[in-house]
């Protein structure tokens, strides 16, 4: 640590560290291995080496007041932001790219990785930048590879305060073929850039939760389950959400998982989402946004024994919606699927807005090719609905055709 600890705090066992006098940066370019815990604390933290603590905890904290708690759940917390970065450099004299720069490898398999940084409002530097690897894979504990007496799931937590979090590298909390995956939690009051990859796949999918003011999704997030259910992915922005064509999110499994995306003010995506059920029903995909636009996006909640659910613009149940979106706009090259792929009923696709719903997308909730009824598709608004895309709730396996419901105040049916 480049922060100071008072004698009274040290003697009483209180691990509270404060900035006093000249601020400093912790720089690691070597190899650090611990059996229980590693913590780097300072006005800035740069890791370009390898830090490992199997079944342990690793924490990087940047602030003017940082507290460690090795016995409780709140391992590392930043109470005061860095107030002044003037002249601050790493050990090689280089200016910082972020308060915390996690290059190299940080690995705590079966354990926990925590990154927390806060800066004063006048500091424009990124809070957290992850160009390297944060690895906290699940590990089994037992006499052999085929017999697991117990397992420990890893977790990665990133807190950027009100600053910028930039993931260009990789976060890995995977469980492999035999263990459940762990969890990733990113909480940021500023802007979050997800251009790297997050792997939360395993025998059962893990969980990925990102909460930010504004959010860019332009990487791969995989919370799939290879032997059990798909996991849960929640990406929520209180302001704007943008998903590029490189945004690729999966919560597939034997039964489909859950994907929930939202932009409080605006939501725009040209990415791909899937919550496929390989042996059972498809999962749940839900998107909300004050203004919700999907341009050449692909959403798939199909399942072998029945389609899942795709909900746009509202929370709660389709027949009693809590409408969130004022506007929904789906382009002609957008595809929404909630089909049964074997034997089973088609799923449910619901679009609800308070003002305007425009859909030129392909909407499909077909019954299974081996049997099963068609599903239910609703395109609705408290105001105007324009519908012009291909829609199918057919039952190609010999069941009953499903339902396509248009429920607006004003309706326009376009031949496009």
Buried (B, 14 or more C-beta within 10 A) or exposed (E): BBBEBEEEBEEEEBBBBBBEEEBBBBBBBEEBEBEEBBBBBBBBBBBBBBBBBBBBBBBBBBBBBBBBEEEEEEBBBBEEBBBBBEEBBBEEEEEBBBBBBBBBBBBBBBBBBBBBBBBBEEBEBBBBBBBBBBBBBBBBEEEEEEEBEEBBBBBBBBBBBBBBBBBBBBBBBBBBEBBBBBBBBBBBBBBBBBBBBBBBBBBBBBBBBBBBBBBBBBBBBBBBBBBBBBBBBBBBBBBBBBBBEEBBBBBBBBBBBBBBBBBBBBBBBBBBBBBBBBEBBBBBBBBBBBBBBBBBBBBBBBBBBBBBBBBBBBBEEBEEBEBBBBBBBBBBBBBBBBBBBBBBBBBBBBBBBBBBBBBBBBBBBBBBBBBBBBBBBBBBBBBBBBBBBEBBBBBBBEBEBBBBEBBBEEEEEEEE
